[in-house]
Amino acid sequence: MHPGAHSGHFVAAAPTADLTDLTPERWFAYMGARLGAGISPSPLNADLAYLLGWLRFLQKQGRAVCPQVFKVDKLAAAPGLPHDVSVEQLRRLQQVIQVEATSSRPNVVRSGRMDLAWFLLMLHSGLRMGEVRRLKLSEIDWENHGVRIEQSKGLKDRLVPLSTPASQAPKAYLPIFRYPSARVCRAGSSRISQMVCCNGLSVGTCNSSRPRRP
């Protein structure tokens, strides 16, 4: 079995006839040289995975290898950038939420209408998740269709436009709740469900968007 393109980089950099010489020290020296050359952690982690797989195979074939090398951990990789959601995915998600917002079941319609308000405030007005979580009713200018965001990112205040659908959505769900609240997001309300997001976006995994509490 050949080590392959990935682990082959390391084997070529540390040629040896004895597999027991492929030690953690040799790997760390190779890793340092590659990092110094500008290689990111992800391909180095791939190198390590292929190398360990190759050595395990040879070990099962009766070849002697350095057991300490199997204790080498992967490098911590920087988190990847989030992927943009397509317009079509956003349409599907909104359709799923609107179905719940018009449900005949009280519990479903309550969460569906709040999901719709949350969704439109972010989509139409560009509010961040934390901004919607902290948004107070007094900060919404219903007459002039605007929202005042105070002390947000960079401790800056700003005014953002409020579209007609984004303005109507909170008005549709606020009367449903028994107890009044100064915030747009109601305490005790659950997030947009993962199932709703996944069904709407038609993706394998997704993160809930709405906070548990304001």
N, C-alpha and C positions, 0 to 999 in steps of 0.2 A: 504493500500500500504506500503510495506517494503522499507526502504531507500536504500537497495541494498548494495553490498559489498563495494563500494567506500565510499559513505556518511556514511555507517554503522560504519566505522572506527572512524569518528568524533563523532557520536552519542554514541558509546560505550565509547569513551574517556571522554565524557561530559554527563553522564547519567542525565536525568531530566524528570519529569513527565509533566512539563509545557513547551510547545514548544516555548513560548515567552522567555524562558531562553536561547534558542539557539541564542545568540547575537553575534555581530561582535567580541566582546572582547573574548568570548569563542573560536570563530574560530581562532583568532590571537594567543591565547595561545596554541591551538592544533597545528597550523601551525608551531609555533616556536619550539615546542617539536619534531615535525616530521623532520623539517629541521636540528635540532640539532642531530637527529639520522641518518642523511645522506640521507634522502629522497630528491629527486630532485623536482623541481617545477612542472614538467609535471603531475606526479600522484596526487599531491596536487590540481592542477587545475581540474583534473578529479573528485577528491573528492568534490570540491566546486560545480562543475557543477551538479553532481548527487544530492548533498544536496539541492541546490536551486530548482532543478526540483521537488524534493520530497516535499519541503516546499510549493512550489506553488500549487502542487496538493492538499495538505491538506488544504491550504488556500481557494481553490475553494470549498472544501467540508464543509466550514464553520468553520474550526479550526482556533483559534487565533495563529498567529505567530509574531515574531519580524520583523516589516517592514524594519528596518535598515540593516538587514542581506542581503537584496537584493542589497544593495549598495556596497557590498564587491567586489573588483576587483580581477581578476586573477593575479598571479605572472608572472613577465616577465620571459619567458623561454629562455634558450640559444638557438641560431639558430642551427638547425640540420646540420649534416655533409652532403655534397653533395654526391649523389649516383654516382658510376662509370657508365659510359656508356659502354654497351657491345660491343664486336667487331661486332656483327651482326647489331646493331643499327648504328654504325659508317659506316658500308658498305652501309646501306640504305640511310643514310644522304648524303654520298658522291655520290651515284647514282642520288639522286634528284638534287644535285648541278650540276653534270656533264650534266644532261639533259638540265638545263638552260644554261650552258656554251656552249652548241652546238646548242642553239636555233637560229631560223632564224630571230627573232625579235631583232633589235639593242639594245633596252633598256634592254631586258631580258638577252641577251648574255653578255652585259657589266657587269651587276651585277653578273651574274652567274660565269664569269671568275674571278672576284675579290673575290667572295665567295670561289671559289676553291683554289685560292692562299692563302687566309687567313686560310682556313681549313687545307691545307697541311703544311703550316708553323708551325701550332700548333701541328698537329698530327705527322708529320715526324721529325721535328726539336725540338719539345718540347718547343716552345716559349710560353711565357705567353701572355695573351690578351694585356696587356699594352705594352709589348715588340714589338708585331706586330704593334700596333698603332704608336709607336715612330720610328719604323725601317726605316732607310734611305737607299736609293739605294747604296750609297757609302759604306755602312757597309756590303754589300753582295759581297763575293769573288766568282764571277761567274765561273772563271777558275778552282779554287780549291774546288769548291762546299762547301763553308763554310759561316757562318754568324758571325759577331763580335757584341756581345751584350755588350754595355757599361753602367756602372753605373746602373745596374738593382737592383734586390732584394739584400739588404745588401750592396748596393753601390759597387758591385763587377762586374768586367768585365769577360767575358767568350767567348770562341769560340765553336760554335755548328756546326755539320755537316749539309749539305744541300743535301737532296736526289735529284735525277734527276727529279722526278715529281714535287717536291717542287720548284726546280729551274726553270722548264719549265713553271709552272703556272703563275708567275708574268710576264714572257716574253710574254705570250699569251695575257694578258689583257692590259699591259702598252701602246702598240701602239694604242689602241682603243681611249684613252682619247686625247682630242684636245689640252689641255694645259699641259705642262711639270710640273713635281713636283719632289722635292728632296726626297719625302717619298714614301714608297711602298703603303701605304694607301692613297687614294686620298681624298682631302677635298670635302665635299658635297656628298660623297657616302653614301648610306643608309646601315644599318646593314643587316646581313643575316636575312631574314624575319622570323617571328615567324612561319608562315605557312610552310615554307620550313623545318624548324627544326622539327616541330611537325609531318609533313608528313614523313620526313626521319627517325625520331626516333620512330614514332608510339607511342607517349606518350601524355598524356592529357595536360600537361603544359610544357613549356620550356622557357628559357631566350634567347633573342637574343645575339649573340656572338660577332658580329663585331661592333666596335664603330662607332658613327655617324661621327666623324671627327678625323683625326690623331693628 
